[in-house]
Amino acid sequence: MSVDDVKVRIGQAIEAAAEAKKLIEQLHTVAAEAGDLALRTVHDSKQDCVKEGREHFMAAIKEVELTIRWIDNCVEHAQAYRKALG
């Protein structure tokens, strides 16, 4: 595999990561809206299962946000590597 082939493959990976990020951002939007509605519905509940559900929802949202940051970091490093190849 030549350096040019590697650069093409890195470019394809960057494009795939951008598509994945777009889908995950859409997921984040839908999940945040659904979660907001659910949390408003049970806002005054003191039941343990509701509290646990809130915690799980907030953890899930944080994981989605973390995934978006990981994708951004991967793309940044892939671009730097591709640039270093010349």
LOBAKOL-9815 format. One record per residue (C-alpha): x, y, z; residue in one letter. Coordinates in pm, whole numbers, plus 50000, padded with zeros to 5 digits. Example, Ala and Ser with C-alpha at 12.3 -4.5 7.8 and 13.67 -1.06 7.14 Angstrom:
<rs>
51230 49550 50780 A
51367 49894 50714 S
</rs>
This chain:
<rs>
50000 50000 50000 M
50144 50337 49901 S
50143 50655 50106 V
49880 50795 49873 D
49662 50488 49936 D
49699 50541 50309 V
49602 50907 50274 K
49292 50808 50075 V
49192 50554 50341 R
49242 50811 50616 I
49022 51051 50420 G
48753 50785 50394 Q
48776 50723 50768 A
48740 51095 50836 I
48429 51107 50617 E
48282 50804 50796 A
48352 50966 51133 A
48176 51284 51020 A
47870 51080 50921 E
47876 50894 51252 A
47901 51223 51440 K
47602 51360 51251 K
47393 51054 51343 L
47501 51065 51705 I
47418 51435 51726 E
47070 51356 51594 Q
47040 51084 51857 L
47149 51332 52122 H
46883 51581 52016 T
46603 51324 52014 V
46715 51167 52342 A
46747 51505 52512 A
46397 51607 52401 E
46246 51278 52513 A
46434 51289 52841 G
46332 51646 52907 D
45968 51555 52855 L
46000 51250 53080 A
46176 51447 53353 L
45912 51720 53344 R
45642 51454 53370 T
45788 51306 53689 V
45951 51622 53825 H
45786 51601 54169 D
45807 51225 54214 S
46003 51096 54510 K
45998 50730 54407 Q
46334 50556 54398 D
46276 50418 54049 C
46220 50770 53916 V
46538 50895 54081 K
46727 50599 53938 E
46577 50663 53595 G
46691 51027 53605 R
47043 50917 53693 E
47050 50664 53408 H
46921 50921 53163 F
47179 51181 53266 M
47456 50919 53241 A
47340 50822 52891 A
47343 51184 52774 I
47695 51228 52913 K
47809 50918 52725 E
47667 51052 52399 V
47846 51383 52456 E
48167 51197 52535 L
48133 50994 52215 T
48099 51314 52012 I
48417 51450 52171 R
48599 51121 52099 W
48499 51142 51733 I
48620 51502 51714 D
48954 51401 51867 N
48991 51105 51632 C
48925 51321 51329 V
49170 51585 51449 E
49446 51326 51495 H
49369 51154 51164 A
49390 51487 50982 Q
49722 51566 51151 A
49859 51223 51058 Y
49744 51256 50699 R
49906 51600 50681 K
50230 51461 50824 A
50237 51203 50546 L
50275 51487 50300 G
</rs>
